[in-house]
Amino acid sequence: QVQLVESGGGLAQAGGSLRLSCTASRNIFRFNSMGWYRQAPGKQRELVATITSGGGINYAESVKVRFTISTDNAKNTVHLQMNSLKPEDTAVYYCYARYFWNDYWGQGTQVTVSI
């Protein structure tokens, strides 16, 4: 089993920044991949950014250049630095991990971007 605990969500103005963090209950270097998804009201959950154990990174087109995913293996944490935020980034952000080909999710953290 893997527990994922997110932090760092909140309210930001358009053009501002937020940093999300997700701490795992196991050593993340053993994970197949980790990342972030988001779900806005009335919409399906969508990929934001993922990073594999080999260092491969994938971003949604809508967040490329603005968001950066990174890991801190010593702290078993994955971060999502979000810059130049837009109102359309408003959503619940979920941490995700694939460990031994099982998928795990955090409880979600709300990000709200005001005009």
C-alpha positions in Angstrom: 0.0 0.0 0.0 1.0 3.6 -0.7 -0.3 6.7 1.0 0.0 10.0 -0.8 -0.5 13.3 1.1 -0.8 16.5 -0.9 -0.2 20.1 0.3 0.2 23.5 -1.1 -3.1 24.2 -2.7 -5.1 27.4 -2.2 -6.1 30.6 -3.8 -4.0 32.6 -6.2 -4.6 35.5 -8.6 -4.2 35.1 -12.3 -0.5 35.4 -13.2 0.5 34.2 -9.7 2.2 31.0 -8.6 1.6 28.1 -6.3 3.6 25.0 -5.4 2.0 21.7 -4.8 3.8 18.9 -2.9 3.0 15.3 -2.5 4.7 13.1 0.1 4.6 9.3 -0.3 4.7 6.7 2.4 7.4 4.7 0.5 10.6 5.4 -1.2 9.6 7.0 -4.5 12.7 5.9 -6.4 10.9 2.5 -6.5 7.8 4.0 -8.1 7.2 3.4 -11.8 5.9 6.9 -12.1 4.4 9.8 -10.2 2.5 12.9 -11.2 -0.4 15.2 -11.0 -3.9 15.1 -12.4 -6.7 17.6 -12.0 -10.4 17.7 -12.1 -12.5 20.8 -12.7 -16.2 21.0 -11.8 -18.2 19.2 -14.4 -15.1 17.9 -16.2 -13.2 14.6 -16.4 -10.0 14.1 -14.5 -7.1 15.0 -16.8 -3.3 14.6 -16.7 -1.3 17.6 -15.7 2.3 16.2 -15.5 4.0 13.0 -14.8 7.6 11.8 -14.2 8.9 8.3 -14.6 11.5 6.5 -12.5 13.8 7.0 -15.5 13.3 10.7 -15.5 10.9 11.0 -18.4 8.5 13.9 -18.1 5.2 14.5 -19.7 3.1 17.7 -19.5 -0.4 18.5 -20.7 -0.2 21.0 -23.6 -2.2 23.5 -21.6 0.5 23.7 -18.8 3.7 23.3 -20.8 6.2 26.1 -20.0 4.1 27.3 -17.1 4.3 24.2 -14.8 7.3 22.2 -13.7 7.3 18.8 -12.0 10.2 17.6 -9.9 11.1 15.0 -7.3 13.0 15.0 -4.0 13.9 11.4 -3.5 15.4 12.1 0.0 12.0 13.4 1.1 9.9 11.0 -0.9 8.1 14.0 -2.4 7.0 15.2 -5.8 6.5 18.9 -6.5 4.5 20.8 -9.0 5.6 24.4 -9.4 2.8 26.3 -11.1 3.5 29.7 -12.6 1.5 32.2 -14.7 -1.7 30.7 -13.3 -4.9 31.1 -15.2 -8.5 30.9 -14.1 -8.8 27.8 -16.2 -6.3 26.1 -13.9 -8.9 26.1 -11.2 -9.5 22.5 -10.2 -8.9 19.8 -7.5 -5.3 18.6 -8.1 -4.6 14.9 -7.3 -1.2 13.3 -6.7 -0.8 10.0 -8.5 1.7 7.2 -8.2 2.2 3.9 -10.0 3.9 1.3 -7.8 4.4 -2.2 -8.9 1.8 -1.5 -11.6 -0.9 -0.5 -9.1 -2.3 3.0 -9.2 -2.6 5.2 -6.0 -4.2 8.6 -5.5 -4.0 11.3 -2.9 -7.1 12.9 -1.4 -6.8 16.0 -3.6 -6.0 19.7 -3.0 -8.1 22.6 -4.2 -6.5 25.2 -6.4 -8.5 28.3 -7.2 -7.3 31.0 -9.5 -9.1 34.3 -9.5 -9.2 37.0 -12.2 
